[in-house]
Amino acid sequence: IQTNWDSGEPELYYLRLPKDIKDYQVILMDATVATGAAAMMAIRVLLDHDVPEENINLVSLLMAESGVHTIAYAFPQVKIVTTAVDPEINDKFHVLPGIGNFGDRYFGTEPKTAERQVSQLSLNEGK
């Protein structure tokens, strides 16, 4: 699952789960959780594959307070583990003060600055 830079929405790009995943304790890892949208999509995928909600553990380096509340409200039996909760997110849905876009930098999926500027221009022009 990766956030689409143009829409800001999470998208499922690849899925491969063990056949008997419903019998596992699942550790779902996300470096930073801002709104919780990508984590909620991942949790929904696991639930759709018969993983009991109480068997899902969301582990994150850093979470925004709003993301914690959103996930906890939607999935009250999912266990949430994080090292820190930051108070807010900005207009680009990044955690503030945050640590930057850790996941994209680590996995090399952050678009180049020029690509982001073109995407932003297209968004501003309504294309």
N, CA and C of each residue as an Amber inpcrd file, in Angstrom:
protein
   381
   0.8640000  -1.1730000   0.0000000   0.0000000   0.0000000   0.0000000
   0.9010000   1.2230000   0.0000000   0.6000000   2.1350000  -0.8930000
   1.3780000   3.3610000  -0.9900000   0.4360000   4.5180000  -1.2750000
   0.7460000   5.6760000  -0.7230000  -0.0870000   6.8470000  -0.9560000
   0.1610000   7.3980000  -2.3500000  -0.8970000   7.6440000  -3.0870000
  -0.8150000   8.2550000  -4.4070000  -0.4960000   9.7340000  -4.2210000
   0.5840000  10.2010000  -4.8500000   1.0210000  11.5890000  -4.6700000
   0.0150000  12.5910000  -5.2050000  -0.7400000  12.2090000  -6.2410000
  -1.6960000  13.1450000  -6.8350000  -2.9790000  13.2530000  -6.0160000
  -3.5020000  12.1150000  -5.5720000  -4.7870000  12.1270000  -4.8620000
  -4.6310000  12.1860000  -3.3440000  -3.4700000  11.7590000  -2.8440000
  -3.2700000  11.6890000  -1.4040000  -3.9270000  10.4750000  -0.7670000
  -4.4990000   9.6000000  -1.5790000  -5.1990000   8.4130000  -1.0880000
  -4.2970000   7.1830000  -1.1600000  -4.4800000   6.2370000  -0.2460000
  -3.6930000   5.0040000  -0.3090000  -4.1720000   4.1060000  -1.4450000
  -3.2170000   3.3850000  -2.0490000  -3.5440000   2.4450000  -3.1220000
  -2.8430000   1.1270000  -2.8450000  -3.5460000   0.0420000  -3.0930000
  -2.9820000  -1.2870000  -2.9260000  -2.2670000  -1.6550000  -4.2200000
  -0.9430000  -1.8420000  -4.1350000  -0.1410000  -2.1600000  -5.3080000
   0.2000000  -3.6390000  -5.3940000   0.2990000  -4.2930000  -4.2640000
   0.7330000  -5.6880000  -4.2700000   0.1850000  -6.3800000  -3.0370000
  -0.2530000  -7.6150000  -3.2110000  -0.7800000  -8.3780000  -2.0870000
  -0.3320000  -9.8260000  -2.2170000   0.3180000 -10.3060000  -1.1860000
   0.6980000 -11.7180000  -1.1160000   0.7150000 -12.1100000   0.3570000
  -0.2230000 -12.9360000   0.7240000  -0.3780000 -13.3480000   2.1100000
  -0.3410000 -14.8710000   2.2010000   0.1160000 -15.4040000   3.3220000
   0.0560000 -16.8580000   3.5120000  -1.3990000 -17.3420000   3.4760000
  -1.6110000 -18.5520000   2.9910000  -2.9690000 -19.1080000   2.9040000
  -3.6470000 -19.1600000   4.2630000  -2.8660000 -19.4540000   5.2960000
  -3.4340000 -19.6130000   6.6330000  -3.2180000 -18.3760000   7.5120000
  -3.1980000 -17.2010000   6.8980000  -2.9300000 -15.9640000   7.6560000
  -3.9420000 -15.7500000   8.7830000  -5.1260000 -16.2750000   8.6310000
  -6.1520000 -16.1070000   9.6690000  -5.7510000 -16.7490000  10.9950000
  -4.7660000 -17.6460000  10.9490000  -4.3040000 -18.3270000  12.1580000
  -3.1120000 -17.6350000  12.8190000  -2.6550000 -16.5260000  12.2510000
  -1.4550000 -15.8370000  12.7200000  -1.7920000 -14.6540000  13.6250000
  -0.8180000 -14.2840000  14.4580000  -0.7850000 -12.9560000  15.0650000
  -0.0430000 -12.1090000  14.0270000  -0.6550000 -11.0640000  13.5150000
  -0.0710000 -10.2730000  12.4350000   0.5040000  -8.9790000  13.0000000
   1.7510000  -8.6970000  12.6480000   2.3780000  -7.4200000  12.9880000
   2.3810000  -6.5800000  11.7190000   1.5540000  -5.5570000  11.7080000
   1.4420000  -4.6350000  10.5840000   2.3360000  -3.4530000  10.8900000
   3.3330000  -3.2140000  10.0330000   4.3090000  -2.1630000  10.3140000
   4.1690000  -1.0020000   9.3310000   4.1630000   0.2050000   9.8700000
   4.1230000   1.4320000   9.0770000   5.0120000   2.4420000   9.8040000
   6.0400000   2.9320000   9.1310000   7.0150000   3.8140000   9.7830000
   6.3550000   5.0380000  10.4040000   5.5340000   5.7270000   9.6300000
   4.8260000   6.8900000  10.1530000   3.3580000   6.7930000   9.7640000
   2.4990000   7.1030000  10.6950000   1.0540000   7.0930000  10.4520000
   0.5490000   8.5050000  10.6930000   0.0150000   9.1300000   9.6490000
  -0.5220000  10.4860000   9.7840000  -2.0390000  10.4240000   9.9580000
  -2.7640000  10.2580000   8.8650000  -4.2300000  10.1830000   8.9570000
  -4.6980000   8.7940000   9.3480000  -3.8850000   7.7930000   9.0710000
  -4.2660000   6.4120000   9.3420000  -4.9170000   5.7300000   8.1510000
  -5.0690000   6.4230000   7.0350000  -5.7770000   5.8700000   5.8700000
  -5.1040000   4.6110000   5.3200000  -3.7810000   4.6330000   5.1500000
  -3.0840000   3.4590000   4.6090000  -3.1470000   2.2930000   5.5940000
  -2.9690000   2.5810000   6.8740000  -3.0560000   1.5250000   7.8900000
  -4.4580000   0.9340000   7.9280000  -5.4720000   1.7750000   7.8020000
  -6.8410000   1.2720000   7.8050000  -7.1090000   0.3980000   6.5890000
  -6.5370000   0.7640000   5.4400000  -6.6970000  -0.0720000   4.2560000
  -6.0280000  -1.4270000   4.4800000  -4.8350000  -1.4170000   5.0600000
  -4.1230000  -2.6670000   5.3250000  -4.8960000  -3.5380000   6.3220000
  -5.4450000  -2.9270000   7.3460000  -6.2470000  -3.6700000   8.3230000
  -7.4710000  -4.2700000   7.6490000  -8.1070000  -3.4970000   6.7940000
  -9.2900000  -3.9830000   6.0610000  -8.9230000  -5.1880000   5.1860000
  -7.7690000  -5.1500000   4.5310000  -7.3100000  -6.2840000   3.7130000
  -7.1500000  -7.5220000   4.5850000  -6.5370000  -7.3480000   5.7530000
  -6.3530000  -8.4860000   6.6610000  -7.7040000  -9.0270000   7.1340000
  -8.6200000  -8.1550000   7.4910000  -9.9490000  -8.5910000   7.9110000
 -10.6770000  -9.3220000   6.7800000 -10.5110000  -8.8390000   5.5580000
 -11.1210000  -9.4890000   4.3890000 -10.5500000 -10.8830000   4.1440000
  -9.3720000 -11.1420000   4.7160000  -8.7420000 -12.4650000   4.6180000
  -8.9040000 -13.2470000   5.9230000  -9.9510000 -12.9020000   6.6650000
 -10.3860000 -13.6240000   7.8690000  -9.4270000 -13.5640000   9.0500000
  -8.5320000 -12.5680000   9.0740000  -7.6980000 -12.3780000  10.2600000
  -8.5660000 -11.6990000  11.3120000  -8.6960000 -12.2880000  12.5020000
  -9.4910000 -11.6340000  13.5440000  -8.8520000 -10.3010000  13.9520000
  -9.6940000  -9.3190000  14.1770000  -9.2070000  -7.9850000  14.5400000
  -8.2580000  -8.0260000  15.7330000  -8.5460000  -8.8620000  16.7170000
  -7.7030000  -8.9360000  17.9120000  -6.3390000  -9.5800000  17.6480000
  -6.1380000 -10.1450000  16.4470000  -4.8470000 -10.7310000  16.0710000
  -3.9780000  -9.7590000  15.2720000  -4.4350000  -8.5340000  15.1150000
  -3.6910000  -7.5370000  14.3370000  -3.0180000  -6.5670000  15.2980000
  -1.7140000  -6.3720000  15.0900000  -0.9050000  -5.4540000  15.9000000
  -0.2940000  -4.4210000  14.9610000  -0.6680000  -3.1600000  15.1000000
  -0.1150000  -2.0820000  14.2830000   1.0770000  -1.4840000  15.0270000
   2.2500000  -1.5330000  14.3880000   3.4760000  -1.0310000  14.9940000
   4.0050000   0.1080000  14.1280000   4.3110000   1.2300000  14.7670000
   4.7680000   2.4040000  14.0390000   5.8390000   3.1440000  14.8220000
   6.7470000   3.7670000  14.0970000   7.7790000   4.5910000  14.7100000
   7.1700000   5.8670000  15.2750000   6.2680000   6.4690000  14.4960000
   5.6900000   7.7580000  14.8500000   4.2730000   7.8360000  14.3080000
   3.3680000   8.3210000  15.1320000   1.9790000   8.4720000  14.7040000
   1.4700000   9.8640000  15.0550000   0.5980000  10.3790000  14.2170000
  -0.1050000  11.6180000  14.5470000  -1.2860000  11.2570000  15.4370000
  -1.6070000  12.1450000  16.3340000  -2.7090000  11.9000000  17.2620000
  -4.0090000  11.5700000  16.5240000  -4.2770000  12.2890000  15.4350000
  -5.5120000  12.0490000  14.6780000  -5.5260000  10.6480000  14.0700000
  -4.3790000  10.1680000  13.6260000  -4.2950000   8.8160000  13.0720000
  -4.5630000   7.7510000  14.1110000  -4.0290000   7.9480000  15.3200000
  -4.2690000   7.0130000  16.4230000  -5.7660000   6.9380000  16.7100000
  -6.3960000   8.0970000  16.8270000  -7.8280000   8.1390000  17.1440000
  -8.6710000   7.4970000  16.0400000  -8.3390000   7.7860000  14.7960000
  -9.0940000   7.2390000  13.6670000  -9.0400000   5.7160000  13.6500000
  -7.8410000   5.1650000  13.7950000  -7.6690000   3.7130000  13.7600000
  -8.3220000   3.0630000  14.9780000  -8.0930000   3.6280000  16.1550000
  -8.6480000   3.0560000  17.3830000 -10.1800000   3.0710000  17.3600000
 -10.7630000   4.1040000  16.7840000 -12.2260000   4.1880000  16.6950000
 -12.7750000   3.1600000  15.7080000 -12.1290000   3.0470000  14.5390000
 -12.6080000   2.1400000  13.4970000 -12.3670000   0.6730000  13.8430000
 -11.2440000   0.3990000  14.5120000 -10.8500000  -0.9770000  14.8200000
 -10.4230000  -1.0660000  16.2830000 -11.3670000  -1.0680000  17.2050000
 -11.0310000  -0.9960000  18.6300000 -10.2400000  -2.1850000  19.1740000
 -10.2480000  -3.3180000  18.4930000  -9.5240000  -4.4800000  18.9990000
  -8.1150000  -4.6100000  18.4280000  -7.7540000  -3.7530000  17.4730000
  -6.3830000  -3.7460000  16.9450000  -5.4800000  -3.1130000  17.9960000
  -4.3710000  -3.7720000  18.2830000  -3.4040000  -3.2270000  19.2360000
  -2.4880000  -2.2500000  18.4990000  -2.2740000  -1.0820000  19.0920000
  -1.4350000  -0.0510000  18.4900000  -0.1980000   0.1350000  19.3620000
   0.9940000   0.0260000  18.7240000   2.2650000   0.2290000  19.4180000
   3.0530000   1.2740000  18.6430000   3.4780000   2.3310000  19.3240000
   4.2800000   3.3690000  18.6740000   5.2890000   3.9180000  19.6740000
   6.3520000   4.5310000  19.1460000   7.3560000   5.1160000  20.0330000
   6.9760000   6.5330000  20.4440000   6.1640000   7.2050000  19.6000000
   5.7950000   8.5910000  19.9050000   4.5230000   8.9680000  19.1600000
   3.7930000   9.9180000  19.7510000   2.6010000  10.4700000  19.1110000
   2.8230000  11.9710000  18.9890000   2.8160000  12.4550000  17.7520000
   2.9440000  13.8910000  17.5140000   1.5510000  14.5000000  17.4010000
   1.4300000  15.7940000  17.7350000   0.1090000  16.3920000  17.8990000
  -0.6940000  16.6580000  16.6290000  -0.0560000  16.8310000  15.4830000
  -0.8450000  17.2590000  14.3270000  -0.2360000  16.8060000  13.0090000
  -0.9880000  17.0770000  11.9140000  -0.4980000  16.8480000  10.5580000
  -0.6550000  18.1470000   9.7830000   0.1460000  18.2940000   8.7270000
   0.0570000  19.5210000   7.9330000  -0.9060000  19.3320000   6.7630000
  -0.9800000  20.3420000   5.8740000  -1.9160000  20.2880000   4.7500000
  -1.5400000  19.2250000   3.7200000  -0.3120000  18.6970000   3.8030000
   0.1080000  17.6030000   2.9180000   0.0170000  16.2560000   3.6320000
  -0.6180000  16.2700000   4.7940000  -0.8500000  15.0690000   5.5980000
   0.4310000  14.4210000   6.0980000   1.4330000  15.2410000   6.4200000
   2.6510000  14.7560000   7.0550000   2.5720000  15.0690000   8.5430000
   3.1070000  14.1670000   9.3500000   3.0930000  14.3290000  10.7970000
   3.9820000  15.5170000  11.1880000   3.4840000  16.3550000  12.1080000
   4.2580000  17.4980000  12.6050000   4.4910000  17.3410000  14.1020000
   5.6690000  17.6150000  14.6100000   6.8390000  18.0200000  13.8420000
   7.4010000  16.8860000  12.9750000   7.1910000  15.6380000  13.3350000
   7.4980000  14.5270000  12.4460000   8.9650000  14.2520000  12.1990000
   9.1950000  13.3250000  11.2670000  10.5520000  12.9220000  10.8830000
  10.7100000  12.9100000   9.3710000   9.8440000  13.6290000   8.6650000
   9.8780000  13.6080000   7.2140000   9.1380000  12.3830000   6.6960000
   9.2240000  12.1480000   5.4120000   8.5310000  11.0130000   4.8190000
   9.4380000   9.7960000   4.8700000   9.5720000   9.2470000   6.0520000
  10.5220000   8.1680000   6.3310000  10.3580000   6.9720000   5.4020000
   9.1400000   6.4800000   5.2580000   8.9000000   5.2800000   4.4570000
   9.3410000   5.4570000   3.0160000   8.9580000   6.5710000   2.3910000
   9.3470000   6.8110000   1.0020000  10.8480000   6.9680000   0.8590000
  11.4780000   7.6550000   1.7880000  12.9400000   7.8110000   1.7020000
  13.6370000   6.4720000   1.8760000  13.1920000   5.6840000   2.8470000
  13.8340000   4.4010000   3.1330000  13.7130000   3.4380000   1.9510000
  12.5090000   3.3700000   1.3550000  12.2750000   2.4250000   0.2660000
  12.5800000   3.0130000  -1.1110000  13.0060000   4.2730000  -1.1670000
  13.3510000   4.8910000  -2.4460000  12.1480000   5.1470000  -3.3330000
  10.9780000   5.3730000  -2.7250000   9.7640000   5.5820000  -3.5090000
   9.3150000   7.0370000  -3.5290000  10.1050000   7.9280000  -2.9170000
   9.7410000   9.3380000  -2.9190000  10.0230000   9.9120000  -4.3030000
   9.0170000  10.5310000  -4.9490000   9.2570000  11.0890000  -6.2760000
  10.2600000  12.2290000  -6.2200000  10.9440000  12.4200000  -7.3010000
  11.8980000  13.5270000  -7.3930000  11.1400000  14.8500000  -7.2850000
  11.8100000  15.8800000  -6.8570000  11.1770000  17.1880000  -6.6440000
  10.4610000  17.6660000  -7.9030000  11.0710000  17.5170000  -9.0670000
  10.4570000  17.9700000 -10.3210000   9.1570000  17.2100000 -10.5840000
   9.1370000  15.8990000 -10.3160000   7.9230000  15.1080000 -10.5200000
   6.8120000  15.5960000  -9.6110000   7.1440000  15.9060000  -8.3500000
   6.1410000  16.3990000  -7.4120000   5.6060000  17.7460000  -7.8590000
   6.4890000  18.6180000  -8.3840000   6.0490000  19.9280000  -8.8250000
   5.0970000  19.8050000 -10.0110000   5.3890000  18.8990000 -10.9580000
   4.5050000  18.6850000 -12.0970000   3.1680000  18.1460000 -11.6220000
   3.1820000  17.1770000 -10.6970000   1.9410000  16.6400000 -10.1450000
   1.1430000  17.7300000  -9.4540000   1.8220000  18.5860000  -8.6780000
   1.1370000  19.6480000  -7.9770000   0.5430000  20.6620000  -8.9530000
   1.2810000  20.9910000 -10.0300000   0.7570000  21.9190000 -11.0300000
  -0.4850000  21.3470000 -11.6940000  -0.4430000  20.0470000 -12.0180000
  -1.6070000  19.4040000 -12.6260000  -2.7940000  19.4330000 -11.6850000
  -2.5490000  19.1950000 -10.4210000  -3.6110000  19.2210000  -9.4150000
  -4.2140000  20.6180000  -9.3200000  -3.3530000  21.6370000  -9.3160000
  -3.8180000  23.0270000  -9.1850000  -4.6110000  23.4690000 -10.4020000
  -4.2840000  22.9010000 -11.5830000  -4.9910000  23.2810000 -12.8100000
  -6.2440000  22.4360000 -13.0210000  -6.5010000  21.5080000 -12.1160000
  -7.7160000  20.6930000 -12.2190000  -7.6000000  19.5610000 -13.2030000
  -6.3990000  19.1660000 -13.5640000  -6.2150000  18.0720000 -14.5310000
  -6.1100000  16.7660000 -13.8190000
